[in-house]
Amino acid sequence: MLTLGQNEKIISIYRRHWIALFFMISRTVFNIALIFFLKYGLIYVFSSETISEFDSYINLSFYLLLEFALLGLFLNLTDYYLDIWIVTNERMIFIELKGLFRRFVSSVSLKDIQDITSIIKGIIATFLDYGTLKIQSAGTDGEFLFKQISHPNEVKALILKVKSEVE
């Protein structure tokens, strides 16, 4: 659970852009379609006698691959939902899930922020206005990254505005 200071207030909460979730889901849908194609494509390539000999192995492989694809979708959705970046009036908090059982929570005081860089690469990122925000701090943690964040230039401006109000 996140603990805020006595006078600390949440200003904004950010997650990845929806296009990141779209790419994750579309990759899983492609994998599932490929699994179905492999299973049912084998019927047309090989004779029914050959298929009937290996039917149990084909079904086992099919269901295992399908389960792994759905597990991958679950992991991607969990990662998308639980990666959060919070801007408060005193600091920035980074909550990232690495795998199912590793969660990193780190923060940087707004006073310690030395540099903020927004990066938008590619035509899709330009049209949909998402990118990466690099935050360089004076502390030992060094660099914090907001990956695939919506409106990185606006987030940068908000952080700089809140930072100037603190100083």
Backbone as a chain_set.jsonl record, in Angstrom:
{"seq": "MLTLGQNEKIISIYRRHWIALFFMISRTVFNIALIFFLKYGLIYVFSSETISEFDSYINLSFYLLLEFALLGLFLNLTDYYLDIWIVTNERMIFIELKGLFRRFVSSVSLKDIQDITSIIKGIIATFLDYGTLKIQSAGTDGEFLFKQISHPNEVKALILKVKSEVE", "coords": {"N": [[0.839, -1.183, 0.0], [0.434, 2.234, -0.688], [1.929, 4.893, 0.958], [1.384, 8.156, 1.841], [2.862, 11.347, 2.576], [2.203, 13.691, 5.304], [1.269, 16.238, 4.378], [1.127, 15.661, 1.744], [-0.208, 15.392, -1.502], [-1.918, 13.684, -4.086], [-1.391, 14.497, -7.395], [-1.554, 13.647, -10.042], [-2.129, 10.567, -11.818], [-0.599, 8.096, -13.775], [-0.673, 5.75, -16.458], [0.459, 3.326, -18.878], [0.04, 4.13, -22.372], [-2.971, 3.403, -24.184], [-2.445, 2.102, -26.572], [-0.289, 0.451, -26.153], [-1.409, -1.623, -24.674], [-3.157, -2.535, -26.641], [-1.317, -3.532, -28.57], [-0.205, -5.622, -27.06], [-2.444, -7.311, -26.697], [-3.145, -7.839, -29.371], [-0.901, -9.26, -30.235], [-1.189, -11.587, -28.729], [-3.634, -12.549, -29.745], [-2.831, -13.064, -32.365], [-0.975, -15.122, -31.866], [-2.678, -17.106, -30.818], [-4.33, -17.551, -33.035], [-2.413, -18.579, -34.77], [-1.784, -20.957, -33.423], [-4.234, -22.361, -33.646], [-4.302, -22.547, -36.431], [-2.049, -24.156, -36.894], [-2.842, -26.539, -35.632], [-5.259, -27.309, -36.97], [-4.407, -27.102, -39.543], [-2.666, -29.185, -39.842], [-4.287, -31.369, -40.3], [-5.004, -31.159, -42.978], [-2.579, -31.396, -44.248], [-1.413, -33.869, -43.597], [-2.254, -37.358, -43.88], [-5.364, -38.826, -42.745], [-4.96, -41.157, -41.343], [-2.352, -40.959, -40.334], [-2.645, -38.754, -38.707], [-4.514, -39.7, -36.839], [-2.969, -41.481, -35.374], [-1.305, -39.831, -33.9], [-3.036, -38.221, -32.549], [-3.653, -37.735, -29.801], [-1.259, -36.597, -28.89], [-1.138, -34.324, -30.495], [-3.424, -32.947, -29.648], [-2.749, -32.54, -26.937], [-0.458, -30.919, -27.223], [-1.642, -28.752, -28.55], [-3.455, -27.734, -26.58], [-1.664, -27.109, -24.526], [-0.045, -25.131, -25.751], [-2.041, -23.237, -26.239], [-2.766, -22.653, -23.615], [-0.368, -21.487, -22.672], [-0.306, -19.215, -24.304], [-2.577, -17.838, -23.394], [-1.828, -17.481, -20.738], [0.331, -15.774, -21.131], [-1.099, -13.55, -22.07], [-2.542, -12.907, -19.73], [-0.39, -12.218, -18.013], [0.612, -9.973, -19.38], [-1.618, -8.22, -19.255], [-1.821, -7.892, -16.49], [0.659, -6.696, -15.941], [0.352, -4.319, -17.413], [-1.806, -3.116, -16.056], [-0.863, -2.833, -13.409], [1.453, -1.3, -13.483], [2.252, 1.808, -12.519], [2.537, 5.342, -12.445], [2.941, 7.984, -10.339], [2.323, 11.347, -9.651], [2.922, 13.553, -7.141], [2.512, 16.387, -4.915], [4.968, 16.561, -3.724], [6.75, 14.555, -4.53], [7.691, 12.023, -6.982], [6.314, 8.909, -7.723], [7.106, 5.641, -8.562], [5.728, 2.712, -9.573], [6.263, -0.48, -10.443], [5.673, -3.598, -11.963], [7.495, -6.504, -12.147], [7.512, -9.37, -13.615], [5.432, -11.856, -11.985], [5.744, -11.847, -9.213], [7.467, -9.885, -8.346], [7.745, -6.667, -7.385], [8.481, -3.347, -7.878], [8.868, -0.438, -6.097], [9.578, 2.835, -6.222], [10.74, 6.149, -5.524], [11.163, 9.643, -6.193], [12.181, 12.721, -5.012], [10.749, 15.837, -5.843], [12.437, 17.97, -5.661], [14.899, 16.855, -6.135], [15.002, 16.313, -8.812], [16.781, 16.681, -11.736], [16.785, 16.775, -14.536], [14.459, 16.492, -17.203], [13.382, 14.618, -19.888], [11.517, 14.27, -22.811], [10.608, 11.781, -25.113], [9.526, 11.009, -28.266], [9.086, 8.595, -30.541], [8.749, 7.598, -33.862], [6.087, 7.206, -36.297], [3.523, 6.33, -35.541], [3.576, 6.766, -32.788], [3.881, 9.52, -32.821], [1.456, 10.4, -34.018], [-0.427, 9.385, -32.184], [0.431, 10.508, -29.882], [2.235, 9.516, -27.769], [4.931, 8.337, -25.713], [8.236, 8.188, -24.291], [9.297, 9.224, -21.095], [12.053, 10.536, -19.624], [13.515, 10.835, -16.529], [15.914, 12.425, -14.785], [17.632, 12.152, -11.814], [19.119, 13.614, -8.863], [19.785, 11.899, -6.912], [20.878, 8.591, -5.772], [19.539, 6.746, -7.287], [19.417, 7.539, -9.908], [18.25, 7.365, -13.032], [14.874, 7.555, -14.061], [12.242, 6.011, -15.834], [9.382, 6.682, -17.729], [7.664, 4.681, -19.614], [6.027, 4.456, -22.754], [4.024, 6.385, -22.279], [1.102, 8.418, -22.229], [0.806, 11.553, -23.851], [3.524, 12.767, -23.36], [4.867, 15.251, -23.368], [3.085, 16.999, -22.151], [2.916, 15.84, -19.624], [5.521, 16.213, -18.794], [5.566, 19.029, -18.675], [3.706, 19.415, -16.615], [5.039, 18.196, -14.437], [7.299, 19.851, -14.25], [6.022, 22.242, -13.627], [4.852, 21.671, -11.113], [7.181, 21.122, -9.733], [8.424, 23.647, -9.776], [6.663, 25.022, -8.13], [7.17, 23.821, -5.705], [9.78, 24.548, -5.122]], "CA": [[0.0, 0.0, 0.0], [1.171, 3.478, -0.834], [1.784, 5.803, 2.088], [1.716, 9.538, 1.511], [3.223, 12.216, 3.692], [1.091, 14.373, 5.946], [0.731, 17.287, 3.502], [1.31, 15.221, 0.362], [-1.451, 15.166, -2.243], [-1.736, 13.147, -5.432], [-1.774, 15.439, -8.44], [-1.934, 12.911, -11.241], [-1.727, 9.163, -11.915], [-0.412, 7.732, -15.178], [-0.401, 4.381, -16.909], [0.875, 3.303, -20.275], [-0.948, 4.479, -23.379], [-3.814, 2.263, -24.554], [-1.903, 1.399, -27.734], [0.577, -0.607, -25.629], [-2.318, -2.73, -24.369], [-3.632, -3.037, -27.926], [-0.26, -4.357, -29.158], [-0.103, -6.836, -26.263], [-3.596, -8.163, -26.998], [-3.079, -8.284, -30.764], [0.139, -10.288, -30.314], [-1.777, -12.817, -28.19], [-4.621, -13.017, -30.715], [-2.063, -13.648, -33.464], [-0.435, -16.404, -31.398], [-3.78, -18.068, -30.719], [-4.709, -17.895, -34.41], [-1.35, -19.44, -35.28], [-1.944, -22.262, -32.778], [-5.369, -23.009, -34.31], [-3.887, -22.846, -37.793], [-1.147, -25.318, -36.85], [-3.583, -27.755, -35.292], [-6.198, -27.714, -38.006], [-3.666, -27.202, -40.794], [-2.06, -30.517, -39.899], [-5.278, -32.3, -40.841], [-4.98, -31.085, -44.435], [-1.251, -31.738, -44.753], [-1.147, -35.291, -43.412], [-3.414, -38.236, -44.055], [-6.126, -39.015, -41.515], [-4.376, -42.283, -40.608], [-1.196, -40.441, -39.605], [-3.16, -37.85, -37.678], [-5.163, -40.463, -35.77], [-1.931, -42.083, -34.539], [-0.724, -38.799, -33.04], [-4.117, -37.32, -32.155], [-3.542, -37.331, -28.393], [-0.112, -35.686, -28.783], [-1.513, -33.058, -31.142], [-4.353, -32.254, -28.747], [-1.999, -32.098, -25.777], [0.361, -29.779, -27.651], [-2.555, -27.646, -28.843], [-3.956, -27.144, -25.345], [-0.54, -26.503, -23.811], [0.299, -23.867, -26.421], [-3.143, -22.313, -25.986], [-2.655, -22.221, -22.227], [0.757, -20.561, -22.57], [-0.702, -17.951, -24.937], [-3.497, -17.149, -22.484], [-1.024, -17.073, -19.587], [1.048, -14.579, -21.575], [-2.064, -12.451, -22.077], [-2.787, -12.558, -18.338], [0.789, -11.518, -17.503], [0.669, -8.647, -20.013], [-2.683, -7.38, -18.697], [-1.435, -7.579, -15.114], [1.754, -5.727, -16.011], [-0.213, -3.043, -17.878], [-2.669, -2.528, -15.038], [-0.18, -2.556, -12.15], [2.517, -0.311, -13.647], [1.629, 3.118, -12.271], [3.434, 6.447, -12.132], [2.136, 8.945, -9.592], [2.925, 12.657, -9.39], [2.336, 14.23, -5.989], [3.046, 17.737, -4.763], [6.3, 16.494, -3.13], [7.63, 13.568, -5.166], [7.149, 11.152, -8.018], [6.349, 7.526, -7.262], [7.122, 4.691, -9.667], [5.356, 1.36, -9.152], [6.381, -1.344, -11.615], [5.626, -5.028, -11.747], [8.473, -7.261, -12.933], [7.064, -10.74, -13.382], [4.247, -11.885, -11.122], [6.008, -11.741, -7.796], [8.449, -8.833, -8.046], [7.169, -5.331, -7.56], [9.425, -2.303, -7.495], [8.288, 0.862, -5.768], [10.639, 3.804, -5.958], [10.256, 7.526, -5.61], [12.173, 10.69, -6.266], [11.682, 14.014, -4.579], [10.726, 16.817, -6.936], [13.609, 18.833, -5.5], [16.076, 16.139, -6.637], [14.949, 16.136, -10.265], [17.712, 17.576, -12.428], [16.481, 16.909, -15.956], [13.344, 15.7, -17.72], [13.426, 14.541, -21.348], [10.435, 13.496, -23.423], [11.018, 11.185, -26.377], [8.446, 10.437, -29.066], [9.725, 7.999, -31.707], [7.92, 6.889, -34.825], [4.907, 7.877, -36.842], [2.353, 5.986, -34.721], [3.733, 7.48, -31.523], [3.641, 10.94, -33.083], [0.024, 10.624, -34.234], [-1.192, 9.072, -30.981], [1.033, 11.319, -28.821], [2.762, 8.768, -26.629], [6.379, 8.172, -25.793], [8.983, 7.909, -23.068], [9.714, 10.369, -20.304], [13.237, 10.221, -18.823], [13.688, 11.765, -15.412], [17.244, 12.292, -14.195], [17.607, 12.683, -10.45], [20.406, 13.846, -8.218], [20.022, 10.819, -5.954], [21.618, 7.408, -6.201], [18.737, 5.953, -8.217], [19.785, 7.948, -11.266], [17.284, 7.668, -14.088], [13.561, 6.932, -14.016], [11.634, 6.023, -17.159], [7.957, 6.473, -17.972], [7.621, 4.133, -20.969], [4.747, 4.408, -23.459], [3.088, 7.217, -21.537], [0.316, 9.34, -23.045], [1.117, 12.981, -23.795], [4.729, 12.966, -22.539], [5.232, 16.671, -23.235], [2.182, 17.583, -21.153], [3.333, 15.314, -18.313], [6.765, 16.923, -18.48], [5.201, 20.391, -18.271], [3.062, 19.332, -15.303], [6.067, 17.923, -13.43], [8.107, 21.073, -14.091], [5.183, 23.227, -12.938], [4.759, 21.288, -9.712], [8.536, 21.273, -9.198], [8.661, 25.075, -9.529], [5.852, 25.433, -6.987], [7.805, 23.285, -4.494], [11.021, 25.311, -4.864]], "C": [[0.881, 1.242, 0.0], [0.877, 4.404, 0.345], [2.251, 7.186, 1.667], [2.082, 10.297, 2.772], [2.008, 12.969, 4.201], [0.453, 15.428, 5.044], [0.804, 16.907, 2.024], [-0.041, 14.898, -0.284], [-1.122, 14.637, -3.629], [-2.248, 14.166, -6.445], [-2.267, 14.701, -9.678], [-1.396, 11.485, -11.177], [-1.672, 8.796, -13.395], [-0.192, 6.24, -15.336], [0.098, 4.476, -18.343], [-0.288, 3.694, -21.172], [-1.731, 3.227, -23.776], [-3.255, 1.478, -25.735], [-0.952, 0.284, -27.288], [-0.253, -1.841, -25.282], [-2.842, -3.355, -25.656], [-2.591, -3.949, -28.579], [-0.092, -5.67, -28.393], [-1.221, -7.817, -26.614], [-3.521, -8.685, -28.427], [-2.001, -9.343, -30.966], [-0.41, -11.617, -29.805], [-2.812, -13.393, -29.152], [-3.924, -13.656, -31.912], [-1.512, -15.013, -33.068], [-1.512, -17.471, -31.309], [-4.238, -18.491, -32.107], [-3.675, -18.825, -35.036], [-1.455, -20.851, -34.693], [-3.099, -23.033, -33.422], [-5.01, -23.407, -35.738], [-2.981, -24.07, -37.834], [-1.908, -26.605, -36.583], [-4.45, -28.212, -36.455], [-5.552, -27.753, -39.389], [-3.005, -28.548, -40.951], [-3.007, -31.544, -40.511], [-5.219, -32.32, -42.364], [-3.643, -31.51, -45.027], [-1.007, -33.25, -44.688], [-2.422, -36.098, -43.615], [-4.1, -38.448, -42.709], [-5.59, -40.174, -40.693], [-3.191, -41.82, -39.76], [-1.649, -39.556, -38.46], [-3.764, -38.645, -36.526], [-4.144, -41.132, -34.853], [-1.393, -41.083, -33.51], [-1.769, -37.832, -32.492], [-3.979, -36.848, -30.707], [-2.371, -36.369, -28.184], [-0.419, -34.314, -29.387], [-2.445, -32.268, -30.238], [-3.645, -31.732, -27.507], [-1.154, -30.869, -26.108], [-0.494, -28.549, -27.901], [-2.997, -26.951, -27.554], [-2.845, -26.525, -24.5], [-0.143, -25.164, -24.428], [-0.778, -22.814, -26.189], [-3.083, -21.781, -24.558], [-1.504, -21.231, -22.041], [0.419, -19.206, -23.195], [-1.622, -17.156, -24.019], [-2.789, -16.699, -21.202], [-0.217, -15.821, -19.919], [0.137, -13.362, -21.609], [-2.35, -11.982, -20.654], [-1.615, -11.767, -17.752], [0.894, -10.107, -18.087], [-0.395, -7.709, -19.456], [-2.358, -6.965, -17.265], [-0.338, -6.53, -15.086], [1.24, -4.352, -16.432], [-0.994, -2.359, -16.749], [-1.905, -2.09, -13.787], [1.034, -1.646, -12.269], [1.892, 1.077, -13.564], [2.72, 4.132, -11.952], [2.568, 7.557, -11.526], [2.945, 10.219, -9.382], [2.175, 13.255, -8.205], [2.934, 15.631, -5.903], [4.438, 17.738, -4.139], [7.27, 15.579, -3.865], [6.916, 12.862, -6.306], [7.342, 9.726, -7.539], [6.211, 6.617, -8.482], [6.804, 3.309, -9.108], [5.356, 0.495, -10.406], [6.392, -2.797, -11.202], [6.624, -5.687, -12.693], [8.188, -8.728, -12.693], [5.85, -10.708, -12.461], [4.539, -11.551, -9.669], [7.094, -10.746, -7.426], [7.814, -7.491, -8.383], [8.159, -4.313, -7.038], [8.663, -1.007, -7.26], [9.452, 1.779, -5.445], [10.057, 5.203, -6.114], [11.444, 8.466, -5.694], [11.502, 12.002, -5.852], [11.728, 14.987, -5.754], [11.937, 17.749, -6.865], [14.86, 18.195, -6.091], [16.079, 15.949, -8.153], [15.841, 17.178, -10.927], [17.308, 17.82, -13.871], [15.311, 16.005, -16.312], [13.403, 15.776, -19.245], [12.242, 13.734, -21.836], [10.885, 13.044, -24.808], [9.79, 10.573, -27.045], [9.084, 9.929, -30.351], [8.692, 7.322, -32.59], [6.652, 7.628, -35.201], [3.661, 7.576, -36.004], [2.409, 6.732, -33.396], [3.473, 8.976, -31.691], [2.154, 11.228, -33.242], [-0.802, 10.386, -32.98], [-0.665, 9.786, -29.735], [1.353, 10.486, -27.579], [4.252, 8.571, -26.82], [6.968, 7.862, -24.432], [9.368, 9.217, -22.395], [10.881, 9.916, -19.429], [13.388, 11.286, -17.749], [15.023, 11.461, -14.753], [17.213, 12.941, -12.813], [19.014, 12.837, -9.905], [20.756, 12.722, -7.263], [20.771, 9.648, -6.555], [20.842, 6.566, -7.209], [18.978, 6.326, -9.669], [18.615, 8.283, -12.152], [15.993, 6.872, -13.9], [12.937, 7.069, -15.397], [10.133, 5.814, -17.058], [7.885, 5.961, -19.405], [6.193, 4.104, -21.486], [3.669, 5.201, -22.732], [2.36, 8.159, -22.497], [0.773, 10.769, -22.808], [2.369, 13.294, -22.969], [5.132, 14.428, -22.372], [4.354, 17.376, -22.203], [2.543, 17.116, -19.748], [4.605, 16.021, -17.86], [6.46, 18.334, -17.983], [4.547, 20.395, -16.892], [4.093, 19.11, -14.2], [6.914, 19.165, -13.177], [7.312, 22.156, -13.358], [5.092, 22.929, -11.443], [6.099, 21.442, -9.031], [8.833, 22.749, -8.885], [7.839, 25.592, -8.351], [6.467, 24.968, -5.662], [9.016, 24.134, -4.119], [10.685, 26.72, -4.575]], "O": [[1.942, 1.271, 0.623], [-0.28, 4.66, 0.678], [3.374, 7.36, 1.195], [1.673, 9.945, 3.879], [0.927, 12.901, 3.617], [-0.773, 15.504, 4.954], [0.568, 17.744, 1.154], [-0.891, 14.228, 0.303], [-0.168, 15.084, -4.266], [-3.384, 14.633, -6.362], [-3.268, 15.082, -10.285], [-0.357, 11.222, -10.571], [-2.569, 9.133, -14.167], [0.387, 5.571, -14.48], [0.15, 5.553, -18.936], [-1.451, 3.601, -20.78], [-1.205, 2.116, -23.709], [-3.564, 0.296, -25.883], [-0.825, -0.726, -27.98], [0.153, -2.969, -25.564], [-2.957, -4.577, -25.748], [-2.935, -5.018, -29.086], [0.136, -6.715, -29.001], [-0.974, -9.008, -26.804], [-3.806, -9.858, -28.669], [-2.173, -10.238, -31.793], [-0.128, -12.664, -30.387], [-2.859, -14.607, -29.351], [-4.38, -14.682, -32.418], [-1.577, -15.959, -33.853], [-1.281, -18.619, -31.685], [-4.508, -19.671, -32.334], [-4.033, -19.758, -35.755], [-1.235, -21.832, -35.403], [-2.964, -24.221, -33.712], [-5.378, -24.489, -36.195], [-3.128, -24.925, -38.707], [-1.661, -27.63, -37.217], [-4.382, -29.368, -36.873], [-6.092, -28.371, -40.307], [-2.8, -29.012, -42.073], [-2.563, -32.485, -41.168], [-5.368, -33.377, -42.976], [-3.581, -31.938, -46.18], [-0.456, -33.834, -45.621], [-3.53, -35.567, -43.527], [-3.485, -38.269, -41.658], [-5.744, -40.184, -39.472], [-3.042, -42.236, -38.611], [-1.09, -39.612, -37.365], [-3.552, -38.305, -35.362], [-4.423, -41.332, -33.67], [-1.067, -41.458, -32.384], [-1.427, -36.747, -32.023], [-4.172, -35.665, -30.427], [-2.474, -35.432, -27.393], [-0.013, -33.281, -28.854], [-2.281, -31.058, -30.077], [-3.905, -30.611, -27.069], [-1.142, -29.896, -25.354], [-0.127, -27.438, -27.517], [-2.923, -25.727, -27.447], [-3.069, -25.517, -23.829], [0.07, -24.184, -23.716], [-0.473, -21.642, -25.969], [-3.322, -20.597, -24.322], [-1.653, -20.24, -21.326], [0.816, -18.165, -22.67], [-1.468, -15.942, -23.878], [-3.12, -15.651, -20.646], [-0.095, -14.916, -19.093], [0.546, -12.266, -21.225], [-2.394, -10.778, -20.401], [-1.823, -10.762, -17.073], [1.225, -9.16, -17.374], [-0.118, -6.536, -19.209], [-2.592, -5.821, -16.876], [-0.395, -5.584, -14.3], [1.648, -3.336, -15.869], [-0.847, -1.157, -16.527], [-2.258, -1.085, -13.169], [1.598, -1.252, -11.249], [1.106, 1.47, -14.426], [3.7, 3.819, -11.276], [1.592, 8.002, -12.13], [4.109, 10.17, -8.983], [0.96, 13.441, -8.251], [3.767, 16.009, -6.727], [5.048, 18.801, -4.025], [8.48, 15.802, -3.829], [5.728, 13.066, -6.56], [8.399, 9.374, -7.015], [5.324, 6.797, -9.317], [7.536, 2.797, -8.26], [4.555, 0.705, -11.317], [7.032, -3.18, -10.223], [6.594, -5.449, -13.9], [8.587, -9.274, -11.664], [5.303, -9.638, -12.192], [3.674, -11.027, -8.966], [7.591, -10.765, -6.299], [7.407, -7.233, -9.517], [8.619, -4.4, -5.899], [7.911, -0.546, -8.118], [10.215, 1.53, -4.512], [9.022, 5.401, -6.751], [12.566, 8.127, -5.32], [10.402, 12.328, -6.297], [12.656, 14.948, -6.562], [12.402, 18.254, -7.887], [15.78, 18.9, -6.504], [17.067, 15.472, -8.713], [15.687, 18.381, -10.716], [17.462, 18.929, -14.384], [15.186, 14.896, -15.792], [13.467, 16.863, -19.819], [11.984, 12.638, -21.337], [11.464, 13.816, -25.572], [9.106, 9.73, -26.465], [9.567, 10.719, -31.162], [7.856, 6.558, -32.106], [6.211, 8.548, -34.512], [2.835, 8.461, -35.782], [1.4, 7.268, -32.936], [2.911, 9.617, -30.803], [1.643, 12.189, -32.668], [-1.773, 11.101, -32.733], [-1.253, 9.677, -28.659], [0.818, 10.719, -26.495], [4.767, 8.63, -27.937], [6.293, 7.345, -23.543], [9.721, 10.192, -23.058], [10.727, 9.024, -18.594], [13.387, 12.484, -18.034], [15.232, 10.368, -14.227], [16.83, 14.1, -12.654], [19.97, 12.261, -10.426], [21.907, 12.602, -6.844], [21.238, 9.703, -7.693], [21.437, 5.751, -7.914], [18.764, 5.509, -10.564], [18.041, 9.366, -12.043], [16.021, 5.675, -13.617], [13.075, 8.102, -16.053], [9.666, 4.891, -16.392], [8.034, 6.753, -20.336], [5.263, 3.771, -20.752], [2.537, 4.739, -22.588], [2.947, 8.637, -23.468], [1.092, 11.144, -21.68], [2.281, 14.014, -21.974], [5.682, 14.801, -21.336], [4.825, 18.245, -21.469], [2.484, 17.892, -18.794], [4.746, 16.381, -16.691], [7.027, 18.781, -16.987], [4.811, 21.287, -16.086], [4.035, 19.754, -13.152], [7.214, 19.495, -12.029], [7.874, 22.903, -12.557], [5.237, 23.826, -10.612], [6.159, 21.851, -7.871], [9.424, 23.058, -7.85], [8.274, 26.504, -7.649], [6.314, 25.623, -4.632], [9.251, 24.407, -2.941], [11.578, 27.531, -4.331]]}, "num_chains": 1, "name": "protein.A"}
